Amino acid sequence: MNWTAQDTTALLDTVERFAREALVPHVNDWDAAAGFPRALYQQAAHIGLLGLGYPEHLGGTPAPWRARNAVSQLLARRTASGGLLASLFSHNIGLPPILKHGSPEVQAQVIPPVLAGEQIAALGITEPGGGSDVANLRTTARRDGADYVIDGEKTFITSGVRCDWITLAVRTDAVNKGAGGISLIAVPCDAKGIERTALHKMGWHASDTAHIRFDGVRVPARHLLGEEHKGFRMIMGNFNGERLAMSALALGFAEACHDEALAWARERKTFGQALVEHQVVRHKLMDMRMRIASTQHWLDALGDHIDAGDEGADWVANVCLLKNHSTQAMQANADAAVQILGGMGFMRGTACERIYREVKVMMIGGGAEEIMKELAARQSGL
Ligand SMILES: Cc1cc2nc3c(=O)[nH]c(=O)nc-3n(C[C@H](O)[C@H](O)[C@H](O)COP(=O)(O)OP(=O)(O)OC[C@H]3O[C@@H](n4cnc5c(N)ncnc54)[C@H](O)[C@@H]3O)c2cc1C
């Protein structure tokens, strides 16, 4: 890949303009309306955002993780809307298993329309019975002639109501009830027997989140990704990318809180002084900066490692811990920013109010904090 620092600068300029013109003026309305227009996918595709990190022959633009993280971080900092970004980029959790393990035919069928913003992709792992214990999932896919027949339920699925494709985790081995009986399959969402229900949430209001039932859904067996019963490792591998991207987003949200709190603290006067001149407030702002700096350095280092091809056990452990660190930084900064804004921080329309409501999903989704620590410990040989 021939990627230079100038490429990153040019890309970030484009993203900055896109955020300013196409996203920021609308985020509050989209939050209030609990959704954003489907046309936004095509707008994002048009400037190459959806295709970042995907091969050219499938309609993408190969780009290193460092640049992709910088894009996520900037979008989060400018929009302060995790719900918007979660749905607009849900293909970044749905497509990678297809890219890595799907047949060339399935890749050609699914990936180009999604990167063009014409179709929407999602990932379906979590079930009503649990999301952390992936090895225990119950949705089944039974082989019947040239098809699999899928029965079960998925829940909390991002882009679940609108998606055209869902990369679905299913149990293909009726005997093996553990990790060894799981497969991944690309399911077209216009198949008969799929019923979707929108869910209402504490935050991420702009995001489409669904409960999905599969009732005798027939999918061609050629949609299986990789080998049958080998899906668990694919799912775990996919989580690494999701967690790294979530860390970049969390960092951007932590910055958005700092930006808003600093601007407010300079402007607002109490007892004859700007807030920023009160030592307690200044110290809060420095604590926020400290969390941003530590997260930034760790994120950049892990981005460099994966760009250099290092995805070993230590890297995986670090990604898990970074996800916890970055989301804790986001949480602490959201708390500090709301406090500095006072009553205004409790009002709809401020960035920190939304981020304060959105932080819990960042600490739970894509692997909850406790699971991150367990996984990091295991990867470290403990
Ligand atoms: C808005 C939103 C969007 C989402 N989008 C998607 C999506 O697109 N696709 C998808 O597949 N999933 C999605 N999820 C699901 C998310 O990944 C799960 O919520 C998450 O993995 C946790 O699973 P759970 O909610 O079932 O909690 P559980 O697994 O039931 O865990 C509940 C709590 O117990 C803790 N816990 C569990 N086991 C242990 C243990 N051994 N030791 C200590 N503590 C433990 C967990 O850390 C957690 O705090 C989304 C969730 C939300 C809220």
The ligand as an SDF file (V2000), in Angstrom:
LIG
                    3D

 53 58  0  0  0  0  0  0  0  0999 V2000
  -26.7870    0.0080   21.2950 C   0  0  0  0  0  0  0  0  0  0  0  0
  -26.1560   -1.3410   21.1500 C   0  0  0  0  0  0  0  0  0  0  0  0
  -25.7200   -1.7490   19.9010 C   0  0  0  0  0  0  0  0  0  0  0  0
  -25.1870   -3.0370   19.7310 C   0  0  0  0  0  0  0  0  0  0  0  0
  -24.8510   -3.4630   18.4720 N   0  0  0  0  0  0  0  0  0  0  0  0
  -24.5530   -4.7790   18.2930 C   0  0  0  0  0  0  0  0  0  0  0  0
  -24.3780   -5.3040   16.9690 C   0  0  0  0  0  0  0  0  0  0  0  0
  -24.4170   -4.5750   15.9700 O   0  0  0  0  0  0  0  0  0  0  0  0
  -24.1570   -6.6370   16.8380 N   0  0  0  0  0  0  0  0  0  0  0  0
  -24.0810   -7.4770   17.9080 C   0  0  0  0  0  0  0  0  0  0  0  0
  -23.8950   -8.6720   17.7120 O   0  0  0  0  0  0  0  0  0  0  0  0
  -24.2220   -7.0000   19.1660 N   0  0  0  0  0  0  0  0  0  0  0  0
  -24.4580   -5.6800   19.3770 C   0  0  0  0  0  0  0  0  0  0  0  0
  -24.6120   -5.1940   20.6580 N   0  0  0  0  0  0  0  0  0  0  0  0
  -24.5180   -6.1220   21.7740 C   0  0  0  0  0  0  0  0  0  0  0  0
  -23.2910   -5.9580   22.6400 C   0  0  0  0  0  0  0  0  0  0  0  0
  -22.1370   -6.4220   21.9600 O   0  0  0  0  0  0  0  0  0  0  0  0
  -23.5810   -6.7350   23.9290 C   0  0  0  0  0  0  0  0  0  0  0  0
  -24.5240   -5.9510   24.6620 O   0  0  0  0  0  0  0  0  0  0  0  0
  -22.3530   -6.9850   24.7710 C   0  0  0  0  0  0  0  0  0  0  0  0
  -21.4890   -7.8990   24.1370 O   0  0  0  0  0  0  0  0  0  0  0  0
  -22.7130   -7.5620   26.1570 C   0  0  0  0  0  0  0  0  0  0  0  0
  -23.6170   -8.6170   26.0350 O   0  0  0  0  0  0  0  0  0  0  0  0
  -24.9840   -8.6150   26.8870 P   0  0  0  0  0  0  0  0  0  0  0  0
  -25.6030   -7.2810   26.7460 O   0  0  0  0  0  0  0  0  0  0  0  0
  -25.7620   -9.7840   26.5040 O   0  0  0  0  0  0  0  0  0  0  0  0
  -24.5200   -8.7290   28.3880 O   0  0  0  0  0  0  0  0  0  0  0  0
  -24.1690  -10.0890   29.1630 P   0  0  0  0  0  0  0  0  0  0  0  0
  -23.2730  -10.9220   28.3550 O   0  0  0  0  0  0  0  0  0  0  0  0
  -25.4300  -10.6810   29.6630 O   0  0  0  0  0  0  0  0  0  0  0  0
  -23.3670   -9.5030   30.3960 O   0  0  0  0  0  0  0  0  0  0  0  0
  -24.0030   -8.6610   31.3610 C   0  0  0  0  0  0  0  0  0  0  0  0
  -22.9190   -8.0510   32.2650 C   0  0  0  0  0  0  0  0  0  0  0  0
  -22.2490   -9.0960   32.9470 O   0  0  0  0  0  0  0  0  0  0  0  0
  -20.8600   -9.0050   32.7470 C   0  0  0  0  0  0  0  0  0  0  0  0
  -20.3010  -10.3580   32.6450 N   0  0  0  0  0  0  0  0  0  0  0  0
  -20.6390  -11.3340   31.7870 C   0  0  0  0  0  0  0  0  0  0  0  0
  -19.8780  -12.4130   31.9840 N   0  0  0  0  0  0  0  0  0  0  0  0
  -19.0280  -12.0970   32.9860 C   0  0  0  0  0  0  0  0  0  0  0  0
  -17.9660  -12.7850   33.6370 C   0  0  0  0  0  0  0  0  0  0  0  0
  -17.6070  -14.0180   33.2720 N   0  0  0  0  0  0  0  0  0  0  0  0
  -17.3120  -12.1610   34.6280 N   0  0  0  0  0  0  0  0  0  0  0  0
  -17.6510  -10.8960   34.9940 C   0  0  0  0  0  0  0  0  0  0  0  0
  -18.6210  -10.1840   34.4150 N   0  0  0  0  0  0  0  0  0  0  0  0
  -19.2990  -10.7800   33.4120 C   0  0  0  0  0  0  0  0  0  0  0  0
  -20.6990   -8.2760   31.4300 C   0  0  0  0  0  0  0  0  0  0  0  0
  -19.4470   -7.6700   31.3460 O   0  0  0  0  0  0  0  0  0  0  0  0
  -21.8350   -7.2820   31.5100 C   0  0  0  0  0  0  0  0  0  0  0  0
  -21.4170   -6.1750   32.2650 O   0  0  0  0  0  0  0  0  0  0  0  0
  -25.0570   -3.8880   20.8580 C   0  0  0  0  0  0  0  0  0  0  0  0
  -25.4350   -3.4430   22.1200 C   0  0  0  0  0  0  0  0  0  0  0  0
  -25.9860   -2.1940   22.2800 C   0  0  0  0  0  0  0  0  0  0  0  0
  -26.4140   -1.7850   23.6520 C   0  0  0  0  0  0  0  0  0  0  0  0
  1  2  1  0
  2  3  1  0
  2 52  2  0
  3  4  2  0
  4  5  1  0
  4 50  1  0
  5  6  2  0
  6  7  1  0
  6 13  1  0
  7  8  2  0
  7  9  1  0
  9 10  1  0
 10 11  2  0
 10 12  1  0
 12 13  2  0
 13 14  1  0
 14 15  1  0
 14 50  1  0
 15 16  1  0
 16 17  1  0
 16 18  1  0
 18 19  1  0
 18 20  1  0
 20 21  1  0
 20 22  1  0
 22 23  1  0
 23 24  1  0
 24 25  2  0
 24 26  1  0
 24 27  1  0
 27 28  1  0
 28 29  2  0
 28 30  1  0
 28 31  1  0
 31 32  1  0
 32 33  1  0
 33 34  1  0
 33 48  1  0
 34 35  1  0
 35 36  1  0
 35 46  1  0
 36 37  1  0
 36 45  1  0
 37 38  2  0
 38 39  1  0
 39 40  1  0
 39 45  2  0
 40 41  1  0
 40 42  2  0
 42 43  1  0
 43 44  2  0
 44 45  1  0
 46 47  1  0
 46 48  1  0
 48 49  1  0
 50 51  2  0
 51 52  1  0
 52 53  1  0
M  END
$$$$
